[in-house]
Amino acid sequence: MSTTLNFYWDLASLDESKRVAAAAQLITSLCEFQAAMPASTEVAATEEDLGRICASDVAYAIKRLIKGLASPRDGARQGFSLALTELLARVPCISSKVVLDLLWKHCAATSSMKGQEQRDMRFGRVFGIMALVQSGALARPASTTAADIKRIVVELTQIGAKKTYCREICYVTMASLVPVLAAHEDRDSLIAQLVGIALNKGMVETPDELLLALRLRRAFPEFDWHTAFPKWHGAHLLCRENMGKLASILSESSSDNPALFSSWHPQLHTVWDEILDLYFGQARGAERTHVAGFAQLWDAVVDGRLFAPGGSQFKRYWGFLLLDRVLPHMSQAMIPTLMTPNLVRCMSENVSVKKNTPLAKVGARTAEKLVRAAEADSKVGFAMLTHLLSHKNSTGSNSGSTLSAMVTNRIVAKLDASAITDYVTYLQKLYINPEAPGKDGEEAEELNTRTAEKQRQWAIMQMVRVVRIAKADNTDEVVRNVLNFLAVHASLEVFDASKTIPECPEAPVPRISANNRAQCATDLLQFVGDLNRQTGEESGDSRRLGVGCARDGTVWATAALTRIVAAAKQYVTRPFIANFDEVLPEVEATLKDLKAISAKTAQQAKSNMDNALRFRALELLIANICLLAVLTNSANDASEYMDALGELRECYEKLVPALDGAKKKTLPKRKTRAAAKAEEEGEPMPVEVLTDILISLMTKESAAVRKLCVQVFAPFTGMLTEDALESILGVIRAREGMGGEDGGNIETEMEIADDLAMGAGEEDEEPEEDEDEDAIAPEQIEAVDEELRRKIEEALGDGVVRDDAASGSEGEEFDDEQMTVFDDKLAEIFAIKKQEKADARNLKISFANFKLRVLDLADVFMARQPQHAFVMTLLLELVRQAKSITRDSRNRPIYERIMAMLDRRGAGEFPQEFPMETAASVLEIAHKWAMRAGDLAQLRTLGALSAFVSRAVIDTHGKPGEKLVSECYAAAQRDFFGRKASQLQTPFFQPLAAKLHAAQLAVPWKLATAAVAEFGKPGAAINTFRQAHVFELAALTAQSAQRLAEEAGQKTAVPLATELVGAMQSALAAVLASVAMPTEDAKTVEAGRFAEIVKHSVGTLRHVAKCEAFRKPARTAFETAEWTALIDSVRDSAAAQKYKTAAEKLRTEKWLPK
């Protein structure tokens, strides 16, 4: 019996370490047994010889290991094949013939077997042959014959032909046989057999056959391969003449014989290892002289087939895997070969970091390696960027939002300034002289012009994009370069081809079109708008002052204007913009003012940073408005911008003395001399003029202008006057009409006030059901559009029937020609009416957008000046507007914007020195709105707003403020607990105690005490549901007990806690008595509601009892015989059995600390 049986069990383990250890122990033991046998040079050719020549354990092991190759159990094939390979390598007395005989005997697939069993047998033979090849036994002339090799080749060819999933491994095994043939005496015969049997007489139609053919060609270059491969041309299988056939084979697609490639596998074929080793291997330089270039192979196979438009996702998957394999060998010269339009398109369409598909994953992994390769070498990164963003690789408008955009963004972010400069220079040269394909004749010129325009659009887009995302140091020069290029080509053109300027070193061919120049202007304005929000400084006040400027302090918009004016004075250019010569003097005067403002900014930065920021903001605004006036295509807009520019320059002149005097004033309320003089003369203050200008600019469609207005407004919020605020409030108050004869005009302030007054009078009424909107009132039937009537009468002409005609008379009937004319006129009338309705609708949308933009100004003011008295005024108007448009679907964006602004007032600093009447109005509107608000989100926002205003009014006005807050909240509590239709909920009251500081907590505690005392007893609230909420309100208020005890002082805190605990005890005693001894007249609390009351009450008492200062009042109120008797009465009452469990929780030992 064999002594090595225990080693075979772990050979089938799934744990690789166990398999390796078991194989090592087994081979060590078997070698020791064989070494004990008598020395002999005889080789076992049969099974009988095996038992005679080898040790018994070795003979048993050979059979056992071969049988295990067909086992499907766990890791049996891996473990047994490993052990068999090592055994054959160390015991040379075992011939190949006996191993093959045992394989054919124990791994025979018969027709009586099931499909799975046949599969296991085939795998057993393949693994056995692999072990024989890898062990080196076939290289021993004494143990291997030509017949053995032919037998192996025939068997592997047959298995691969029957089962395609075994084809690759079979041919990989045969490729491993090739080195064995070199030392064999029948080498040429064996090569011919391989070609004839395995390669189908040299046809080579699959990647598996190509692998074997390439391996044979590599090992035996002197063999007559022209005769061996009759269907292939050239000196090598990979030569240029065979690219078409190679493309079909390597992409595994064939229209002649589709059955050759019937299965797909998620890994690259092994043939690619041989191909890549040929192109990139160090020792195969001589063979590379006979093959096509790698670029030709990549273009034909990968780009032309795997990444081809319309290709399957399986082919693209292989393409990304292959790109991943090539990346380690990528150089700068290979970038044009790899970064093709098809590759960029596939990255844009199929690769995503968010998708979880195999294609998206492998593409994302490959893209990550692309980025790493670019980051490692800036030259490679620059070349990759050039081709990824090439106009030839442009895949449409969606390409910028895909993974390819992410790749390019990361590459640009890692490039240094010199590489970015080189790329920008390349784009500028492409803009001047596009790489347009040319053809002869007239049609070629039209195609060339159209293509050139498209390439120029792409060049400008990429130029701005690259500079925008670049993070290299010293990028100011690159930004200035791009800015000057856009500014010159947006406004001027070079008419003298013999003279040049830096932005146009040679005459553009073809001539730059109007569309390209318009795009330059648009992109320039957007680019400057982005630069307006960037800064060249890193931290501190210099960072705030450097927003919108270069590192040398030059405003980017000013730099663009300066370059336009300088280029316009050169005789080689002429203006492209209409009326440019007329506005040029105004632009030059503006530049002088901008220079003065910049100097003033630098001066103020030394003494008053706030004023410096204001001057900088004004400089930004003037420069950008001047640039807009120069570059805009609309004459009306240009005129408006020029008018605004004049007003801004006047505003600056008046602002200088106002800001100079601001730093000398000693009292905050004292007016400067400039302000006093302006008030005496009735002139508006500079900040008021500026606010009006900013509001008027908010009507523009340009997002850059709107963002600039908000940015400029922020530094001036501290100077805002009442009139300036009124300008903002006027827009907030206004709203479009609800219909009628005004045709959707803006309602006046009086009309809104009337609406609010009417709404206030109707608030106490229950909401009525909505009337039928489709019903037509009689007065509406009589209301006829007289203009429409007049036009129809004109169209009818003599055929119209007048109202004053006799009742029996009839108009003349129209003939066909008259009816046709009438139909045309009628269609024209209705088209005009339709357009008028569309214009009215667009006007309403525009007004809503305008109001949203002005709300941004209000939001900025409240964020920058949270302690200003005007904040309360703004809150009043905001809450009024939000309440008036709550159910107006057309103004839903405005409503949501206002509610977001109100919701943000829940924390931070509070306004000061405001009239108490304003705060009273805010509280009144918020509370009345909350009483009828059915939305919990509304209630939370209104509750937070009310708490915010309450904190501010108490801070500012002291005791009168406390009285106001108490009265408002007391009225809200009476509505909540005493009116069934009230929409209030406890989240509305919760923020009050959380928002107030400790010295002000007396207000919510007294309110909670009053609520419990008035509505906590049975029958006091409108129903038991609201009665339970009384105790919940007390519990929410008691959460602030710790703050009250620690910060307010015992003199104030203890009486408040005593009153609340006393009211709780009295109300709970009444509730317990009602459930213990129910009567027919009294309202009985349901068991569920009683449990809620107990839960909230216990919560309140626990919060109070946690504070040591409050424990004495708690004990005084609840540690009494009467309280214990009440709970016992509930426990003992037959009618109160369903209440006793909850009542037991009220015993003092349950919640009062010992």
C-alpha positions, 0 to 999 in steps of 0.5 A: 500500500502506498505511503503517500496517500495523505498528500493527495487530499490537499492537491485538490484544495482551493487554497493555492498555498496548500496545493503547492505545499502538498505537491512539494511534499509529495514530489520530495517523497517520490524522489526519495523512493525512486532514488532507492531503486537500482540505477538504470538507463532504461526508459519505461515505454509501457505500463508494465515497464513503469511498474518494473523500473519505477518505485511502486509509489512513483508508478501509483502516483503517475496513474493517480495524478493522471486520473485526477486531471479529469476531476472537476472537484475544487482545485484538483486539475491545478494541483494534480497537473502541478504535481505531474509536471514536477514528477515528470521533470525529476524522474527521467525514466518515464517516457512520453508514450506511457504518459500519453497511453495513460491519458488516453486510457483514463481520460477518454470521452465516450458517447455514453458520457454526459456533456459535463463528463466529456468536458472533464475528460477533454480538460484532463487530456489538455492538462496532461499534455500541458504537464508533459510539455512544461516538464521538458520530457518531450525534449529528451530524445530517448523518451520522445519520438516523432510519433509522440509529437504527432499524436499530441498535435492531432489530439490538440487540433481535434479538441480545439476543432470540437470545442471553441472554448478549448481552442486557445489553450490547445494552440498555446500548448502546441506553440510551447512545443516549437522549441522542442522541434529545434533539437529533433532530428525530424525537425522539418518533417515535424514542422510540416506536420504542424503546418498541415494538421494544426494550421490547416495546410497553411491557411491560418484563419484564426488567432490561435493558428496565427499564434502558432504560425508566428511562433514557428516563423520566429523559431525557424526563420530559414524555413520556406514559409512562402510555400508553407503559407500559400495564402499569405504574402510578403516576407512575414505574416505581419507585413503590409500586404497582409493587414486586411487579413490580419484585421479580420483575424485579430478582431475575430470577425469573418464574413466567409466563415462566422463559425470560426469566432462563435464565442467571445472571451473577456480577455485578450488573445494570447497572440497579442503577447507574441505580436507586442513582443515582436514590436517592443521586444529587445531581442527581435530587431532583425525580425522587425525589419520584415513587418509593417510598422506598428502604426499600420497594424494599429490603424488596421486592426485596433482603430479600424476594427475594434474602435470602429464606429458602430462596433460592438461593445465587446470589440471596444472592450478588447480595444481598451484592454489592448491600449492598456497593454501598449501604454507601458511602451508609449512614447511621444512619437506613438501618440498620433498613432494611439489617440485617434478620432475613433478612440476619443469617440469610444471614450466619450460614448462608452466610458464612465466612472459612474457606470458599473458595466465591464466596458465602463470599468476597463475604459476608466482604468485605461483612462486613469493609466493615460493620465498617469503616463501624461503626468510622468512625462510632460512631453507625452502629456502635451502630445496626448493633449494635442491629439485628444483635443484635436479638431480631427478628434472632435466628436460633438457637443457632448464630448466635453461632458464625458470621461475624455473631458476628465482625462484632458482636464487632469492632463492640463492640470499637471502640465507646466507653463511651458507646455501650456504655452506650446499648446496655446501657440499651436491652437493660435497657429491653427486658428490663423491657418486651419488644416483644411482639406483642399480640392480643386474647383469651386466646390473645394473652396466652399468646403475649405471655408466651411471646414476652416470656420469649424476648426477655428471655432474648435481652436478658440473653444480649446484655447479658453478651456485649457487656460481655464483649467490649467493649474501651473505656476506663472499662468498669467502670461498664458492668460494674457496671451489668450486674452489679447488674442481673443480681444484682437480677433473679436474687434479688429482684422489685419488688412495689410498682408505684408505687416503683422501684429503679435496676435496675427503673425501672418495673413489668415487663409482663408479670411476669418469669417464673421461667425468666427469673430462673433465667437471670439467676442462671446468667448472673450466675454465669458472668459473675462467673466470667469476671470472676474471671480478668480484671484492671483493671490493665495490668502489674506486681504490681498486675495480679496483685493486680487479678485478679477486681476492678474498678479500685477494688479491689472484688471483682466477686462482693462487689459483686454480694452488696452490691447484693443485700443493699442491694436486699433491705432496700428495702421495694419488693422481696421475695426471689425465692429460697427461704429467702433471709431465713434466709441473709441474716444469714449473707451480711451477716456474710460481707460484713463479713469480706470487707471485713476481708480486703480491708483486709488485702490492701491492708495486705499489698500494701505489704510482702509481695505473696505474702501479699497475693495469698493474701488476695485469693485467699481473698476471691475464694473466699469471695465467690464461694461466698457468691454461689453459696449465695445464687443456687443453686436446689438446697437441697442445694447451698446447704447445702453452700455454706453449710457451706463458707462457714463453714469458709472464714471459720474458715480465714481467722481461722486464716490471719491469724496464720499469714501475719502470722508468715510475714513475720517468720521468719528460717529457711525451715524454722522453723515459725511460732508459729501452725503450732507451736500447731496442731501441738501441739493436733492441729488441721489447718493453715489451708492443709490445711483450704483444700485439703480445701475446694477438693477438695470444691468440685471435685466441682461441675459448674460450670466457673466453680467449678472454675476458681476453685478452681485460681485460688485454689490457686495462691497457696497452693502455697508453703505446702503441707504434707505433709498437704495434699499427702496430700489431693491424693495420696489422690484421685490414688491412688484408682480405681474398682473393676474389677467384682465384688461391690463394684459399682465402688467406689473401691479402697483404697490397700492394694489398689493397692499389692498390684496394683503388687506383683503387677505388679512380680513379673510384669514379667520374664515374657513377655506372655501372650495375652489370654484369651477375654473372652466365655468364662464361668467355671463359678463365674460361672455359679453366681453369681446375684444373690440380690436379683434372685432374690428379686424374681422369686420375689415376682413369681411368687408361688404359681407359683414352684418351690422348690428343696426341692420334689419333683423330680417336682412342677410349679408351677401354670400361670399364666392370661393375667391372671396372666401379664400381672401377672407380665410387668409386675412383671418389666419393672419389675424389669429397669427398676430393674436397668437404672437401677442400671447406668446410675447406676453408669456415671455414677458412674464417669464423675463420678469420672474427671472429679473426678480430672481436676480434682484433677490440675489442682491438682497441675499448678498446684503443680508449675508454681508450685513447681518446686523444692519437694521435694513435686514428686518425691512427686507425680511418683512418684504420677503415674507409678504411676497412669499405669502402672496405667491404661495399657491401661484405656480407661475411664481414657484421659482421666486417662492422657493428662492425666498423661502430658501433665503428665509430659512438661512436666517436661522443662525448667525448674527442678528439685526440691530436698531430696527423699529419694533413695528417692523419686527411686529409685522414680520411676526404677525404675517409669519404667524398668521401664515403658519396658522393656515399653512398645510406644508410642514416645510413651510412651518419649519421655515416660518418657525425658524424665522419667527425665532430669529426675529424674536431673538433680534427684537428682544436683543434690541428692544428689551422688555417691550420686545419680550412683551411683543414676542409673548403676545404673538406666540400666545396667540399662536398657541391659542389658535393651535390648541383652541381651533380645530382648523388650525394648521400649526404644529409643534415644530413651529414652536420648537426653534424659539427656546433653541434660538434665544440665549439663556437670559431670554428663556423666560419667554418660552418657559412662561409660554409653555407654563401658560399653555399647560395651565390653560389647555393641559386639563381635560376638555380645555383643548379643542380635542385630546390630540391637541391636548397631547401636543400641549405636553409635547410643547412643554417637553420641547421647552424643557430641553433648555433647562440645563442652559437656563439653570447654568446661565440665567441664574437661580434667581430667575431660573428656579421660579420659572421651573417651579411654575412649569412643574406646578402647572404640569402637576395640576394638569396631570392630576386632572388627567389622572382623575378623569381616567380613574373616575370617568363621568358621562359629562367630562371628556375622557382621554383615549388610552393612546393619547394618555400614553403620549401625554405621559411620555411627554410629561415624563420627558419634561420632568426628567429634563427639569430634574437633571438640574440640581437646582430644579429638583426641589420644586419637582419633589415639592410638587410630586413627592406627595401623598396625594400624587401617589394616591392618584396613581394608585386610584388609576391602578385600582380602578376597574375602568382604567385598566388600559391606563395603568401601565402608562400611569405607573411611569409617572411615579417619582421614582421612575424619573426623579434622580435619587 
